[in-house]
């Protein structure tokens, strides 16, 4: 039962179903597996927002200096760079108005290089 906590700015989008993905830094915890139930928390007091099934997980690298997003291929043997239109679509799916806004958020919270996972529910 992986628990994911969200910044207050994303809570309305999660509750409405507009935001159905998140990116998480690779670290000590393993990423969720497809089929696992996710418990999504957020807002003041970190209340439970939603329980949802994980439907997709893959590795991701985001570079804020060169404004790049690369995701692991289906076989996870290589990374594929997203095209500019794909980066815009990805950013909107993650709750940002644009890819530039996503890059600013990543840079201010994680630095110039982010390595982790994209998780969809």
N, C-alpha and C positions, 0 to 999 in steps of 0.2 A: 504494500500500500504506500507508494511514494507520495509524499506531501510536497507540494510546490507553493511557495509563498510569493505574492505579487504586490508590487508597489500600488499605492492607492489610485494612481492615474489610470491603471489598467482594469480596475474592478468593474466599472460599468460595461466595458467591452466584453469582459469575460461573462458576466451575468446575462448580457443580451445575446451572447453567442457570436458576436462579431469577431472576437479574438479567440482562435481555436489552436493557437500554437504559442510556444515560448522557446527562448534560447537559454541554455544553462551552461555555465562554465564547467569544463572537465575538472574533476577534483577527486576528493576522497570517496564520495558517494558514487555508486554505479548509476548509470542512466536507467530510467524505467525501460521495461520491455514491452513490446507490442502485446496487447491483451491485458496488461495490468490495469487495475483501477487507480486513477490519479485522484488525489484529494487536493483541491485547489483552494488556497486560503488567501485572504487579503483584506486590506482596509484596516481601520482602527481596531485594535484588539485581535487582528488576524483571524477573523471569523471564517468559517467554512462557507465558500461560495458555491462550490459545485463538486460533484463526483462524476468523473468521466473516464471512459476507457481510452487508454493509449492506443492510437492507431498507426503511429509512425514515429521512428526515431532514427536520426542519422547524424554523423559528425559534421561540424561546420567550423570554418575559420573566417573571421571578419577582420579586415585590415582597414583602419580608419585613415591612415596616411595616404594609401593608394586607392581608397574607396573601393574595396573589393569584397566579394562574398563568394566563398568556395564551399561546396557541399560534397560529401563523399558520394561516390557513384553507387549504383545499386549493389555492386559486388563488394563495395568498401575497399577496393584496391587502389583507387585513385580519387582525386578531387576534381570536380568540374566547376569552373568559374561561371557565375551567373552573368547573363547579359544585363545591360542597364535597365531594360524594361522588366526583366525578371527580378532584379534587385528592388525596383519600386514596388512590384507586386508582393514580394516577400516582406518588405518593410510594412506595407499596409496590413498584411495578414497578421503581423506581429504587434499591431496597435499603434503604428507611427503614421504620420501624414506623408512621409517621403523617406527615401533612402538616406538623404542628407540628415534628416532628423534622427534616424537610427544610428548613423555614424557618430553624430554628436553625443548621443546617449551612451553608446559603447565606449567612446573615448573618455568621457567624464566618469564613467563607472568602472571601467576595466583597463583603460589604457589603449595604446595604438593597435594591439593585436589581441583578439579574442579567439580562444580555441575551446570548443565545447560541443554541445548537441542541440539540435532542433527537435522539439517534442511536439507532436500533434495529438489532439483529442477530438 
